[in-house]
Amino acid sequence: MKAFVVEHYGKDGLHAADVPRPQPGPRDVLVKVSAASINPLDKLVRDGEFKQLLKYKPPFVINPLDKLVRDGEFKQLLKYKPPFVLGHDVAGTVTSVGSAVRGFNVGDEIYARPGDLRIGTFAEYIAIDEDDVALKPATLTMAEAAAVPLVALAAWQILVERAGIGPGSKVLVHGGAGGLGSTVIQLAKHLGAHVATTARGSVEDLVRSLGADVVIDYTQQDFSTVLSGYDLVVDGIGGNNLMKSLSVLTPGGLALGVAGPPDAAFARQLGAPRAFEAVLSFLSRKVRWAARKAGVRYSFFFMRASGEQLTHLADLYNTGALHPVIDTVFAFDETPQAMAYVEDGKTKAGKAVLSLD
């Protein structure tokens, strides 16, 4: 089959290749891919690094705990060894099922974010553990369904599991026109929250249509001077933007960093060696200290796969409570161009999708 394979780490490491069609294990479903989508995580995995999460720029002082910071490498956290197929979102049709699969049949249309170390959606076929798969929302096309698994799961896990958002809650999400931001706005509004977002003025109408109550044009205004009393901030920018976000939280409020810095809990989530917990605790010490001083909380967020949650989210898409935001649909052969399009910041709103149909 044709796939886009990371042959070596780095921007020039992704290439089209002919690879064997995967053989499903007992608990796997084999999926003929109709569409996939691009996520920022794809770049991190392709490059084999978490430098974007660290936000360190030389010169800085080295101590025995942060040799990894000096080297700028977090390959041991990712555990991917080239060559491997890239891609974290998929929609397609089940073509065969493993002997222990009970929840899916040949011909089912599904969507999924495969589990960590089982990625590979930039391909004509992929085998996925049935626990990570859900029936595709009936109201969505394959391209639309491929745009949502990772961001929808992230939004659910942030708002429902981590923050317990409900009626009367106040949520600020940065980058409200992005794939994650646009989903967080919709789900937070569905849960009854008051929602503020930062975005370019050119997309204000879009984010308001998604449910944003307050829109701050970050090119014209500093959000930290006009917002206050928020229960949750979802930050995908990091750096000074994250530090300023602490000031808009109500006492005990939570800032979730999607762009870093990572913390010790992230190392535990990935099952990394224990030494990494100390390293990541060190890396996040500045923002955690600032949060404690302000009487608020900070935590790094990294989503996980869940077919059960995708099943619930499918109901929300089918009823119209949520809908995908798509910027551009690329042909599968244009996967490297689609990656470059996202990396270069050319997306105006939502996700870039790869279509195999």
C-alpha positions as CSV (number, residue, x, y, z in Angstrom):
1,M,0.0,0.0,0.0
2,K,1.0,3.6,-0.3
3,A,1.9,5.5,2.8
4,F,3.8,8.6,4.0
5,V,6.7,7.4,6.1
6,V,9.1,9.1,8.4
7,E,12.3,7.7,7.1
8,H,14.4,9.9,9.4
9,Y,13.7,12.6,11.9
10,G,13.4,16.1,10.5
11,K,11.4,18.3,8.2
12,D,12.8,16.5,5.1
13,G,12.2,13.1,6.6
14,L,8.6,12.4,5.4
15,H,8.3,10.6,2.1
16,A,5.9,8.5,0.1
17,A,6.6,4.8,0.2
18,D,5.2,1.4,-0.7
19,V,4.8,-0.6,2.6
20,P,3.1,-3.8,3.5
21,R,-0.6,-3.6,4.3
22,P,-0.9,-4.0,8.1
23,Q,-2.2,-7.3,9.5
24,P,-4.8,-6.8,12.2
25,G,-4.3,-8.4,15.6
26,P,-7.0,-10.2,17.5
27,R,-8.4,-7.0,18.9
28,D,-7.8,-4.8,15.8
29,V,-10.0,-3.6,13.0
30,L,-8.4,-3.1,9.6
31,V,-9.6,0.2,8.1
32,K,-9.4,1.4,4.5
33,V,-8.6,5.1,5.0
34,S,-10.9,7.6,3.3
35,A,-9.5,10.7,4.9
36,A,-7.0,11.9,7.5
37,S,-6.1,15.3,8.9
38,I,-3.0,17.2,10.0
39,N,-2.3,18.1,13.6
40,P,0.6,20.0,15.2
41,L,1.5,16.8,16.9
42,D,2.4,15.3,13.5
43,K,5.3,17.8,13.2
44,L,6.6,17.0,16.7
45,V,6.5,13.3,16.0
46,R,8.0,13.7,12.5
47,D,10.9,15.8,13.9
48,G,11.4,13.5,16.9
49,E,11.5,16.4,19.3
50,F,9.7,18.3,21.9
51,K,11.7,21.5,21.5
52,Q,8.5,23.5,20.8
53,L,7.3,22.4,24.3
54,L,10.5,23.4,26.0
55,K,10.6,27.1,24.9
56,Y,14.3,27.3,25.9
57,K,16.7,29.5,23.9
58,P,20.5,29.3,24.5
59,P,22.4,30.5,26.5
60,F,21.0,29.0,29.7
61,V,22.5,27.2,32.7
62,I,22.8,23.4,32.7
63,N,22.3,21.2,35.7
64,P,22.5,17.4,36.0
65,L,18.7,17.0,35.6
66,D,18.3,18.8,32.3
67,K,20.9,17.3,29.9
68,L,17.9,16.6,27.7
69,V,17.1,20.3,27.6
70,R,20.7,21.1,26.5
71,D,20.5,18.5,23.7
72,G,16.9,19.6,22.8
73,E,15.8,16.0,22.3
74,F,12.9,14.1,23.7
75,K,13.0,11.1,21.4
76,Q,12.9,8.8,24.4
77,L,9.5,10.1,25.4
78,L,8.0,9.5,21.9
79,K,9.5,6.0,21.5
80,Y,9.0,6.1,17.7
81,K,11.9,4.6,15.7
82,P,12.0,5.4,11.9
83,P,10.8,4.2,9.6
84,F,7.1,4.6,10.7
85,V,3.9,5.9,9.1
86,L,2.8,9.3,10.3
87,G,-0.7,10.5,11.1
88,H,-3.1,10.7,14.1
89,D,-6.6,11.2,12.7
90,V,-8.6,8.9,10.5
91,A,-12.0,8.2,9.0
92,G,-12.6,5.2,6.8
93,T,-14.3,1.8,6.4
94,V,-13.7,-1.5,8.2
95,T,-12.5,-4.1,5.8
96,S,-11.7,-6.9,8.3
97,V,-11.8,-7.6,12.0
98,G,-9.6,-9.6,14.4
99,S,-10.9,-12.7,16.0
100,A,-11.6,-11.0,19.4
101,V,-13.4,-8.0,18.0
102,R,-17.1,-7.8,19.0
103,G,-18.0,-4.2,18.5
104,F,-17.4,-3.7,14.7
105,N,-18.2,-5.4,11.5
106,V,-16.9,-5.3,7.9
107,G,-18.4,-2.3,6.2
108,D,-18.7,-0.1,9.2
109,E,-17.7,3.5,8.7
110,I,-15.6,4.6,11.6
111,Y,-13.4,7.5,12.8
112,A,-10.6,7.3,15.3
113,R,-7.5,8.7,16.9
114,P,-5.3,5.6,17.1
115,G,-3.5,5.1,20.4
116,D,0.0,6.2,21.0
117,L,2.6,4.0,19.3
118,R,-0.2,2.8,17.0
119,I,-0.4,5.9,14.8
120,G,-0.1,5.8,11.0
121,T,-3.2,7.3,9.4
122,F,-1.3,8.8,6.4
123,A,-1.7,5.5,4.6
124,E,-4.3,3.6,2.5
125,Y,-4.9,1.1,5.4
126,I,-4.4,1.1,9.1
127,A,-5.0,-1.5,11.9
128,I,-6.5,0.1,15.0
129,D,-7.4,-1.4,18.4
130,E,-11.2,-1.6,18.6
131,D,-11.1,0.3,21.9
132,D,-9.8,3.4,20.1
133,V,-12.5,3.3,17.3
134,A,-16.1,4.6,17.1
135,L,-18.7,4.6,14.4
136,K,-18.4,7.8,12.3
137,P,-21.0,10.5,13.0
138,A,-23.7,9.8,10.4
139,T,-24.1,13.5,9.6
140,L,-20.5,14.0,8.7
141,T,-18.6,13.2,5.5
142,M,-15.5,11.2,5.7
143,A,-13.4,14.3,5.3
144,E,-15.3,16.1,8.1
145,A,-15.1,13.1,10.4
146,A,-11.3,12.8,9.8
147,A,-10.9,16.4,11.0
148,V,-12.3,15.9,14.5
149,P,-11.0,12.8,16.5
150,L,-7.9,14.3,18.1
151,V,-9.3,17.8,18.8
152,A,-12.7,16.5,19.9
153,L,-11.1,14.1,22.4
154,A,-8.8,16.8,23.6
155,A,-11.7,19.2,24.1
156,W,-13.8,16.6,26.0
157,Q,-10.9,15.6,28.2
158,I,-10.0,19.2,29.0
159,L,-13.4,20.5,29.7
160,V,-15.2,17.5,31.2
161,E,-12.5,15.3,32.8
162,R,-9.9,17.8,33.9
163,A,-11.8,21.0,34.5
164,G,-15.4,19.9,35.2
165,I,-16.9,22.7,33.2
166,G,-20.6,23.2,33.5
167,P,-23.3,25.9,33.6
168,G,-21.9,29.2,35.0
169,S,-18.2,28.3,34.3
170,K,-16.0,30.8,32.6
171,V,-13.6,29.5,29.9
172,L,-10.9,31.3,28.0
173,V,-9.4,29.5,25.0
174,H,-6.5,31.0,23.0
175,G,-6.5,30.6,19.2
176,G,-10.3,30.1,18.9
177,A,-10.2,29.7,15.2
178,G,-7.8,26.7,15.3
179,G,-8.8,23.1,15.2
180,L,-8.6,22.7,19.0
181,G,-9.8,26.2,19.8
182,S,-12.9,26.0,17.6
183,T,-13.9,22.7,19.2
184,V,-13.3,23.9,22.7
185,I,-15.5,26.9,22.1
186,Q,-18.4,24.7,20.8
187,L,-18.2,22.1,23.5
188,A,-17.8,24.6,26.3
189,K,-20.8,26.5,25.1
190,H,-22.8,23.2,24.9
191,L,-21.8,22.5,28.5
192,G,-23.3,25.9,29.5
193,A,-20.1,27.9,30.0
194,H,-19.4,31.6,29.3
195,V,-16.6,31.5,26.6
196,A,-14.0,34.0,25.7
197,T,-11.3,33.6,23.0
198,T,-8.4,35.3,21.4
199,A,-8.3,35.4,17.6
200,R,-7.5,37.6,14.7
201,G,-10.1,40.2,13.9
202,S,-10.7,38.6,10.5
203,V,-12.2,35.5,12.1
204,E,-14.3,37.2,14.7
205,D,-17.6,36.4,13.0
206,L,-16.6,32.7,12.8
207,V,-15.7,32.2,16.4
208,R,-18.8,34.1,17.5
209,S,-20.9,31.8,15.4
210,L,-19.2,28.8,17.2
211,G,-20.4,30.2,20.5
212,A,-17.7,32.7,21.8
213,D,-19.3,35.3,24.0
214,V,-16.1,37.5,24.1
215,V,-13.6,37.8,21.3
216,I,-10.3,39.6,21.9
217,D,-8.3,40.5,18.7
218,Y,-4.8,39.7,20.0
219,T,-3.3,42.0,17.4
220,Q,-5.1,45.0,18.9
221,Q,-5.6,44.3,22.6
222,D,-4.0,42.5,25.5
223,F,-6.4,39.9,26.8
224,S,-4.9,40.1,30.3
225,T,-5.9,43.7,30.7
226,V,-9.6,43.1,30.1
227,L,-10.5,39.6,31.3
228,S,-10.7,38.3,34.8
229,G,-12.4,35.7,37.0
230,Y,-12.0,32.7,34.6
231,D,-12.2,29.1,35.8
232,L,-10.2,27.7,33.0
233,V,-7.7,28.9,30.4
234,V,-6.7,26.6,27.5
235,D,-3.4,27.8,26.1
236,G,-1.8,26.4,23.0
237,I,0.8,29.2,22.6
238,G,3.0,28.9,25.7
239,G,5.7,31.3,26.9
240,N,4.6,34.8,28.0
241,N,1.1,34.1,26.8
242,L,0.7,31.3,29.3
243,M,2.2,33.4,32.1
244,K,-0.2,36.2,31.4
245,S,-3.1,33.7,31.3
246,L,-2.5,33.0,35.0
247,S,-3.6,36.5,35.9
248,V,-7.1,36.1,34.4
249,L,-8.0,33.1,36.5
250,T,-10.2,33.1,39.5
251,P,-8.6,31.8,42.8
252,G,-8.1,28.1,42.4
253,G,-8.6,28.3,38.6
254,L,-6.8,26.1,36.2
255,A,-4.5,26.9,33.2
256,L,-3.9,23.9,30.9
257,G,-0.9,24.2,28.6
258,V,-1.2,22.4,25.3
259,A,2.1,23.8,24.0
260,G,4.0,23.3,27.2
261,P,5.9,23.3,29.3
262,P,5.4,19.6,30.1
263,D,5.3,18.5,33.7
264,A,6.0,15.3,35.6
265,A,2.5,14.0,35.1
266,F,3.1,14.0,31.3
267,A,6.1,11.7,31.8
268,R,4.0,9.3,33.8
269,Q,1.2,9.4,31.2
270,L,3.7,8.3,28.5
271,G,5.2,5.6,30.7
272,A,8.6,7.3,30.4
273,P,11.6,6.4,32.6
274,R,11.4,7.8,36.1
275,A,14.2,10.3,35.5
276,F,12.0,12.1,33.1
277,E,9.6,13.1,35.8
278,A,12.4,15.0,37.5
279,V,13.4,16.6,34.2
280,L,9.9,17.7,33.3
281,S,9.2,18.9,36.8
282,F,12.3,21.1,36.5
283,L,11.2,22.4,33.1
284,S,7.7,23.5,34.4
285,R,9.0,24.9,37.7
286,K,8.7,28.6,36.6
287,V,5.0,28.5,35.6
288,R,4.1,26.2,38.4
289,W,5.7,28.5,40.9
290,A,3.9,31.5,39.4
291,A,0.6,29.7,39.5
292,R,1.0,28.8,43.2
293,K,2.0,32.4,44.0
294,A,-1.2,33.6,42.2
295,G,-3.4,31.1,44.0
296,V,-4.2,29.2,40.8
297,R,-3.1,25.9,39.2
298,Y,-1.1,24.9,36.1
299,S,-1.0,21.5,34.3
300,F,0.3,20.3,31.0
301,F,-2.3,18.5,28.8
302,F,-1.7,15.7,26.3
303,M,-4.8,13.9,25.1
304,R,-5.3,10.1,24.9
305,A,-7.2,7.9,22.5
306,S,-10.7,6.7,23.5
307,G,-13.3,5.1,21.3
308,E,-15.9,5.3,24.1
309,Q,-15.5,9.1,24.2
310,L,-15.7,9.3,20.4
311,T,-19.0,7.5,20.5
312,H,-20.4,10.1,22.9
313,L,-18.9,12.9,20.8
314,A,-20.5,11.4,17.6
315,D,-23.9,12.0,19.2
316,L,-23.0,15.7,19.6
317,Y,-22.0,16.0,16.0
318,N,-25.1,14.2,14.9
319,T,-27.4,16.5,16.8
320,G,-25.5,19.6,15.6
321,A,-24.1,20.6,19.0
322,L,-20.7,20.3,17.4
323,H,-19.5,20.7,13.9
324,P,-16.1,20.5,12.2
325,V,-14.2,23.5,11.0
326,I,-12.2,22.7,7.9
327,D,-9.7,25.1,6.2
328,T,-8.5,23.1,3.2
329,V,-8.8,19.6,1.8
330,F,-5.7,18.2,0.1
331,A,-5.3,15.1,-2.1
332,F,-3.4,12.3,-0.4
333,D,-0.5,12.7,-2.8
334,E,-0.2,16.3,-1.4
335,T,0.5,15.2,2.1
336,P,4.0,16.9,2.3
337,Q,2.4,20.1,0.9
338,A,-0.4,19.9,3.5
339,M,2.1,19.5,6.3
340,A,4.0,22.6,5.1
341,Y,0.8,24.5,4.7
342,V,0.0,23.9,8.4
343,E,3.6,24.5,9.6
344,D,3.8,27.8,7.7
345,G,0.7,29.1,9.5
346,K,-1.4,29.4,6.3
347,T,-4.5,27.9,7.8
348,K,-7.1,30.6,8.4
349,A,-9.4,28.5,10.5
350,G,-9.8,24.8,11.5
351,K,-8.1,21.8,10.1
352,A,-6.3,20.7,6.9
353,V,-7.6,17.4,5.7
354,L,-6.1,14.7,3.4
355,S,-8.6,12.9,1.2
356,L,-8.0,9.5,-0.3
357,D,-11.4,9.1,-1.9
